[in-house]
Every structure is written in structure tokens, then in C-alpha cells.
Amino acid sequence: MEILVCVRRVPDTSENEIGLNAAGNDIERDELVYSVNEPDNYAVEEALQIRDRIGGNVTVVTIGSEDDEEILRRELAMGANTAVLLWDEAFRGSDGRGVATILKDFVKKGHYDLILTGVQADDGAAQVGGMLAAMLDYPFASLVNSITVEDGKLKVSREIEGGNREMNEIDLPCVLSIQTGINEPRYVGMRGIRQVASVPIPTLGIAELGVDKTAVGKAAAKVQRVDYFVPALSKGAEMLHGSREENASKVLELVAAKGGLK
């Protein structure tokens, strides 16, 4: 099976103190430590496990500059067969739809049975996987937390409301967005990263991909970030320490005081 995993380099929230820049229109990025988007890492691990069970190849792809090669090399060290960097100045400022457009043209240059994305990476909007599937006219499932390959089809489990699961059978080729917790991503040490340090990673731009320049970049973006702000601090929570009956009575009293009971 030929599997493509779309990954992204993002600020590592465990290693950074995130704050606004002086203009208040972005986060301060000068001293940020970056890593692979966490849900994407689960997607790569799931692809590797499927390949190890039934055979095939795993390709990882990202849209970004030379700095983004670091996450591709990390995924190569993790076990991916191939990595590809997609970059062109024309791609800068693309929104989720623009990102999906670039990935769609890349997919059409190859042959992939299964395309995986993390559950979300595009500023938390969780758009790219579904948009990519729609552009390719492929079946799509989101929040996937289990995949089984049977007779050329996939049986997938999706996380739904209330901690329940929804089971689906999906034809290949398809696009799935992977939920965190589906597996336990394997550890990647510095030795493994050094071993892939000299592996060539091709870079494909707008000409090689045949991307419509008017469909990508900041000018084509239908969604633009206009502002960042730090939410105002609210009052702290009131903790109740009585018995169950005492706490229930207190909750009713508080709700009534705010006009919640008629």
C-alpha cells in the first residue's frame, strides 16, 4: 500500500512561552522552538504500522521553507521511506483551502492508496483533510482512532460525542484525519536523525506541481487572520467542599441567584 502523510512544523507549546508580538497581529516567533504537529506524528506512526503489517511505502510531505526540512528528517528517522518538501514563494500566506489545493496537485503527480493528515494543524481549524478529500473526490473520515485493512477496504473507527465510536467501511483511495491517542508514536533519537541527515529531500514548487497561482497564497486566501488578543482574566472558580446534598443545594442557590431557575 502506498501511503502519504501530510505533516506540518508548528511551535512546540511545551517548549515555548507563547506571547503576542509588538504589533498585536501575530505571536512572537523570533525565539520559538518548533517541532512536528502532534496529531501529524500519530498519523505517521499509524502509516508505519499499516505498512509494517501489509507492506508498501510511506511518504511524508510538508509545505514550507528549508527550515521545515527538520520535521521531514525526523519522520524519515521514524521510519518513513520518502520525504518531499513543497515550497514556492507563491505559497506564502495560503489559507486551509490553498494548502489543500497544493496538496491536491501533489497527490495527482503520484499514486497513493491512503492519505493521512493529523486531526488538525491549520491554526486549529481542522479544514485541510476534508478539503483535500473533496478536491480529489475521495471518501473522507475525520477523528479516526482505529484502522483495519480488510480485502482492499478499510474499517475505521471514529471518535464521536460522549466518548462513543462510530464504525465505517471506506473504499480506497481515501483521506483520513487521525485523532491523537490512536497509537503510541515511536521514539526518535539523535542517532536516528543523524543517519538520515544526508538523505536527499526533493523540493517541488509551483512549476513542478502545476499549481494554479491564482488559487494559492495570501491574495487567494478566503480566510485571513486579522487580530490576536489575550482573553481578559475572569474570576476564579468557586470550590464547594460540603457533602453531596450540601453541594447540590448550594449549586441550586447559585443558579437561582443568577436568574437560572424560574
C-alpha positions as CSV (number, residue, x, y, z in Angstrom):
1,M,0.0,0.0,0.0
2,E,1.3,3.5,-0.9
3,I,0.6,5.8,2.0
4,L,1.0,9.6,2.0
5,V,1.1,11.5,5.3
6,C,0.8,15.3,5.3
7,V,2.7,16.9,8.2
8,R,3.4,20.4,9.4
9,R,6.0,22.2,11.5
10,V,4.5,24.2,14.4
11,P,5.6,26.0,17.5
12,D,6.2,23.5,20.3
13,T,3.9,24.6,23.1
14,S,5.7,22.5,25.7
15,E,9.0,24.4,24.9
16,N,7.7,27.9,24.4
17,E,6.2,30.8,26.3
18,I,3.7,32.0,23.7
19,G,3.1,35.7,23.6
20,L,1.9,38.4,21.2
21,N,4.3,40.5,19.1
22,A,4.5,44.3,19.4
23,A,2.0,44.9,16.7
24,G,-0.5,42.5,18.2
25,N,-1.2,40.8,14.9
26,D,0.7,37.6,15.4
27,I,2.6,35.6,18.1
28,E,6.2,36.5,18.7
29,R,8.1,34.0,16.6
30,D,11.8,35.1,16.9
31,E,12.8,32.7,19.7
32,L,10.3,29.9,19.2
33,V,11.2,26.2,19.3
34,Y,9.4,24.2,16.5
35,S,8.5,20.6,16.2
36,V,6.2,18.4,14.2
37,N,2.5,18.9,14.8
38,E,1.5,16.4,17.4
39,P,-1.6,14.8,15.6
40,D,0.5,14.5,12.5
41,N,3.1,12.5,14.4
42,Y,0.3,10.0,15.3
43,A,-0.7,9.9,11.6
44,V,2.9,9.0,10.6
45,E,3.0,6.2,13.3
46,E,-0.3,4.8,12.1
47,A,1.0,4.8,8.5
48,L,4.2,3.0,9.6
49,Q,2.2,0.3,11.4
50,I,0.0,-0.3,8.4
51,R,3.0,-0.6,6.1
52,D,4.7,-3.0,8.5
53,R,1.6,-5.2,8.6
54,I,0.7,-5.4,4.9
55,G,3.7,-3.9,3.1
56,G,4.2,-0.8,0.9
57,N,5.8,2.6,1.3
58,V,5.2,5.7,3.5
59,T,5.8,9.1,2.1
60,V,5.7,12.3,4.2
61,V,5.1,15.7,2.7
62,T,5.0,19.2,4.1
63,I,4.5,22.7,2.7
64,G,7.2,25.1,4.0
65,S,10.6,26.5,3.6
66,E,14.1,24.9,4.1
67,D,13.5,25.2,7.9
68,D,10.7,22.7,7.6
69,E,13.1,20.0,6.4
70,E,13.8,19.2,10.0
71,I,10.5,17.6,10.6
72,L,10.7,15.6,7.4
73,R,14.1,14.2,8.5
74,R,12.6,13.4,11.9
75,E,9.8,11.4,10.2
76,L,12.4,9.7,8.0
77,A,14.3,8.7,11.1
78,M,11.0,7.4,12.5
79,G,10.8,5.0,9.5
80,A,9.2,6.8,6.6
81,N,10.5,5.7,3.2
82,T,10.4,9.1,1.4
83,A,10.0,12.8,2.2
84,V,9.1,15.7,-0.1
85,L,9.1,19.4,0.6
86,L,6.7,21.6,-1.2
87,W,7.7,25.3,-1.3
88,D,7.4,28.3,-3.5
89,E,7.1,32.0,-2.6
90,A,3.7,31.9,-4.2
91,F,2.5,29.5,-1.5
92,R,3.2,32.0,1.3
93,G,0.1,33.1,3.1
94,S,-2.2,30.3,1.9
95,D,-5.2,29.5,4.0
96,G,-6.6,26.0,4.5
97,R,-8.1,25.9,1.1
98,G,-4.8,27.0,-0.5
99,V,-2.9,24.3,1.4
100,A,-5.4,21.7,0.3
101,T,-5.0,22.9,-3.3
102,I,-1.2,22.5,-3.2
103,L,-1.5,19.0,-1.7
104,K,-4.1,18.0,-4.2
105,D,-1.8,18.8,-7.1
106,F,1.0,16.9,-5.4
107,V,-1.2,13.8,-4.9
108,K,-2.2,13.9,-8.6
109,K,1.5,13.6,-9.5
110,G,1.8,10.2,-7.8
111,H,-0.3,7.3,-6.8
112,Y,-1.4,6.9,-3.2
113,D,-3.9,4.4,-1.8
114,L,-4.3,6.1,1.5
115,I,-3.7,9.8,2.6
116,L,-3.5,10.6,6.2
117,T,-3.5,14.0,8.0
118,G,-3.5,14.9,11.6
119,V,-6.9,15.8,13.1
120,Q,-5.9,19.4,13.0
121,A,-2.9,21.6,12.2
122,D,-4.1,24.6,10.2
123,D,-4.4,27.0,13.1
124,G,-6.7,24.5,14.8
125,A,-9.4,24.8,12.1
126,A,-9.2,21.1,11.0
127,Q,-10.0,22.0,7.4
128,V,-7.3,20.6,5.2
129,G,-8.1,16.9,5.4
130,G,-11.8,17.4,4.4
131,M,-11.0,20.0,1.7
132,L,-8.3,17.8,0.2
133,A,-10.7,14.8,0.1
134,A,-13.4,17.0,-1.6
135,M,-10.9,18.3,-4.2
136,L,-9.8,14.7,-5.0
137,D,-13.3,13.3,-4.8
138,Y,-12.1,10.7,-2.3
139,P,-14.0,9.3,0.7
140,F,-13.1,11.0,3.9
141,A,-13.4,10.3,7.7
142,S,-12.3,12.6,10.5
143,L,-11.3,11.9,14.1
144,V,-10.2,8.4,13.2
145,N,-8.9,6.4,16.2
146,S,-8.7,2.9,14.7
147,I,-7.9,1.5,11.2
148,T,-8.1,-2.1,9.9
149,V,-7.3,-3.1,6.4
150,E,-9.5,-5.9,5.0
151,D,-9.9,-7.1,1.4
152,G,-8.8,-3.8,-0.2
153,K,-11.0,-1.7,2.1
154,L,-10.6,0.0,5.4
155,K,-12.6,-0.4,8.5
156,V,-12.2,2.7,10.6
157,S,-13.5,3.8,14.0
158,R,-14.3,7.5,14.6
159,E,-14.5,9.3,17.9
160,I,-17.9,10.9,18.3
161,E,-19.8,12.7,21.0
162,G,-20.0,11.2,24.5
163,G,-16.8,9.1,24.1
164,N,-18.6,6.8,21.7
165,R,-17.2,5.3,18.5
166,E,-18.7,5.2,15.0
167,M,-17.6,2.3,12.7
168,N,-17.3,2.9,8.9
169,E,-16.1,0.8,5.9
170,I,-14.3,3.0,3.4
171,D,-13.1,2.3,-0.1
172,L,-9.6,3.1,-1.2
173,P,-8.2,5.6,-2.2
174,C,-9.4,7.7,0.7
175,V,-8.3,10.5,3.1
176,L,-8.4,10.1,6.9
177,S,-7.7,12.6,9.6
178,I,-6.1,10.9,12.6
179,Q,-7.0,11.5,16.2
180,T,-4.3,11.6,18.9
181,G,-4.2,8.5,21.0
182,I,-4.7,6.1,18.1
183,N,-1.3,4.7,18.9
184,E,2.0,5.4,20.7
185,P,4.4,7.2,18.3
186,R,7.8,5.6,18.5
187,Y,10.8,7.4,20.0
188,V,13.2,9.1,17.6
189,G,16.8,9.7,18.9
190,M,19.6,11.9,17.7
191,R,21.4,8.9,16.3
192,G,18.5,8.1,14.0
193,I,18.2,11.7,12.8
194,R,22.0,11.8,12.1
195,Q,21.6,8.7,10.0
196,V,19.1,10.4,7.6
197,A,20.9,13.8,7.7
198,S,22.3,13.3,4.2
199,V,19.2,11.7,2.6
200,P,18.1,14.0,-0.3
201,I,14.7,15.6,0.1
202,P,13.3,17.0,-3.2
203,T,11.7,20.4,-3.2
204,L,8.8,20.9,-5.6
205,G,7.4,24.4,-6.4
206,I,4.6,25.8,-8.4
207,A,6.0,24.9,-11.8
208,E,6.8,21.3,-10.9
209,L,3.3,20.8,-9.3
210,G,1.3,22.7,-11.9
211,V,-0.5,24.6,-9.2
212,D,-2.8,27.5,-10.4
213,K,-1.0,30.5,-9.0
214,T,-4.3,32.4,-8.5
215,A,-5.6,29.6,-6.2
216,V,-2.9,29.9,-3.6
217,G,-1.1,32.4,-1.5
218,K,-2.3,35.4,0.5
219,A,-4.2,37.0,-2.4
220,A,-6.3,33.9,-2.8
221,A,-7.0,33.3,0.9
222,K,-10.7,33.4,1.8
223,V,-9.8,33.3,5.5
224,Q,-7.3,35.8,6.9
225,R,-6.1,36.4,10.4
226,V,-6.9,39.9,11.4
227,D,-6.1,40.1,15.1
228,Y,-4.8,38.3,18.1
229,F,-5.7,39.1,21.7
230,V,-5.2,37.8,25.2
231,P,-8.5,37.0,26.8
232,A,-9.3,39.1,29.9
233,L,-8.9,37.2,33.2
234,S,-12.2,36.1,34.7
235,K,-13.0,35.5,38.4
236,G,-11.7,32.2,39.8
237,A,-13.9,29.2,40.2
238,E,-15.8,28.7,43.5
239,M,-14.9,25.4,45.0
240,L,-17.6,23.6,47.0
241,H,-16.4,21.3,49.8
242,G,-19.6,20.0,51.5
243,S,-21.4,16.8,51.2
244,R,-23.2,15.8,48.0
245,E,-26.5,17.1,49.3
246,E,-25.0,20.3,50.6
247,N,-23.2,21.0,47.3
248,A,-26.3,20.2,45.3
249,S,-28.3,22.8,47.4
250,K,-25.5,25.3,47.0
251,V,-25.5,24.9,43.2
252,L,-29.2,25.4,43.1
253,E,-28.9,28.5,45.2
254,L,-26.2,30.0,43.0
255,V,-28.1,29.2,39.8
256,A,-31.2,30.8,41.2
257,A,-29.3,33.9,42.3
258,K,-28.3,34.4,38.6
259,G,-31.8,34.0,37.4
260,G,-31.3,30.5,36.1
261,L,-34.3,29.0,37.8
262,K,-37.8,30.2,37.1
